[in-house]
Amino acid sequence: MSINTIPIADNHRLSLPTIDMPPRILLGAGPSNSHPRVFAAMIAPTVGHLDPTFIRVMDEVSELLRYAWQTDNEFTIATSGTGSSAMEAAFANVVEPGDRVLVGVNGYFGRRMVDMAGRYGADVRCLEVTWGEAFTLEAIRQGMETHRPQVLALVHAETSTGVRQPLDGLSELCREHDCLLLVDTVTSLGGVPLHVDAWGLDIAYSGSQKCLSAPSGVAPITFGPRALTKIHNRRTPIANWYMNAELLGKYWAGSPRAYHHTAPMHLFYALREGLRLVAEEGLAERWARHQATAEAFWAGLEELGLTPHVPREIRLPSLTTVRVPEGVDAAAVSRRLLTEYNIEIAGGLGDLAGKVWRVGLMGYNARRETVAVLLRALAEVL
Ligand SMILES: Cc1ncc(COP(=O)(O)O)c(C=O)c1O
């Protein structure tokens, strides 16, 4: 039988209706709902990944990210992938085999950092506190003195616990120890006060699907001058092709721009619009909106007799962990919110599984009316 005479196996042909997804209100740990303008931007035409008009979009994304992060870092781009791809880019580029990396582990994403740093050959050391607490500057100082790391890695906004890690004083400490400061800002960028340059962060990365109100799939990352010096003077090659900063740099800033991979341009249109919304609103106003919305939610929780898990001083506005009252089935409540009210909230992760709900009020969803809808539904379900 020649290749042209093989019969078509028609039993494999599927007939399905058009896709019909429910209009969820996404108040979990992310993704959050995209802003309608972001979706509108995504229907712009496809162009080539080296088309001058797309190169302009990339440049604009970099410029808007510099504003959102408050940095002058030239190397400020978005990787084609989710937040974890930017986390991977951070560790792959600045960690060499044998480098000592000190990771602050007070939640699930600190653990992921330990895993990633280890995969790049780091001698990983951990600082640990109970999930729901932050590290004090003094504890970090002691850790630095004991371990003498080349990289200190912390999660600014731990989505698994709702803790905001204070970063003041770390820039000086890291410079004293000739150590790079690497910070996960996935759940803080665009929603929680964050100043990459003023706080001396050498590497920061984020995601698109949280406070930036875009779909997941592109992930911002910025490398400061000290990080770039380390990258350019490595003894060993970067053990990751896709997230290699030198190759990505030629696509984002080379002259001429060099093909690296086929960027998912529609996701870049989305990120650009999400970031344009940040710039239009203004960072200070946006941070204040997230804070005010979270406070309205916390006040409503109190009226329902519910308690946030994290003390107010280190509580994130973008993600609140709420203690599950004695005798209440946490999963059953989440399930009813989803099936009866179309509202997604998240359950606890890791050490907090079954003990808390996680409620995200991020980006487009950080609004009073969203809080009101959630509180009413919670009151009815409980
Ligand atoms: C703090 C933090 N870091 C990293 C990630 C990983 O991002 P992604 O799931 O987009 O890969 C997340 C995702 O929720 C996160 O919350």
The ligand as a Tripos MOL2 file, in Angstrom:
@<TRIPOS>MOLECULE
LIG
   16    16     1     0     0
SMALL
NO_CHARGES

@<TRIPOS>ATOM
      1 C1          5.3200   33.7570   44.3380 C.3       1 LIG1
      2 C2          5.2240   32.9190   43.1180 C.ar      1 LIG1
      3 N1          6.3440   32.5830   42.4720 N.ar      1 LIG1
      4 C3          6.3180   31.8370   41.3600 C.ar      1 LIG1
      5 C4          5.1280   31.3870   40.8270 C.ar      1 LIG1
      6 C5          5.1360   30.5410   39.6010 C.3       1 LIG1
      7 O1          4.4350   31.1380   38.5670 O.3       1 LIG1
      8 P1          3.6790   30.2880   37.4380 P.3       1 LIG1
      9 O2          2.6620   29.4480   38.1030 O.co2     1 LIG1
     10 O3          3.1020   31.3690   36.5800 O.co2     1 LIG1
     11 O4          4.7130   29.4900   36.7300 O.co2     1 LIG1
     12 C6          3.9330   31.7260   41.4510 C.ar      1 LIG1
     13 C7          2.6420   31.2550   40.9190 C.2       1 LIG1
     14 O5          1.6150   31.3310   41.5400 O.2       1 LIG1
     15 C8          3.9860   32.5130   42.6210 C.ar      1 LIG1
     16 O6          2.8640   32.8680   43.2530 O.3       1 LIG1
@<TRIPOS>BOND
     1     1     2 1
     2     2     3 ar
     3     2    15 ar
     4     3     4 ar
     5     4     5 ar
     6     5     6 1
     7     5    12 ar
     8     6     7 1
     9     7     8 1
    10     8     9 2
    11     8    10 1
    12     8    11 1
    13    12    13 1
    14    12    15 ar
    15    13    14 2
    16    15    16 1
@<TRIPOS>SUBSTRUCTURE
     1 LIG1         1 GROUP 0 **** ****
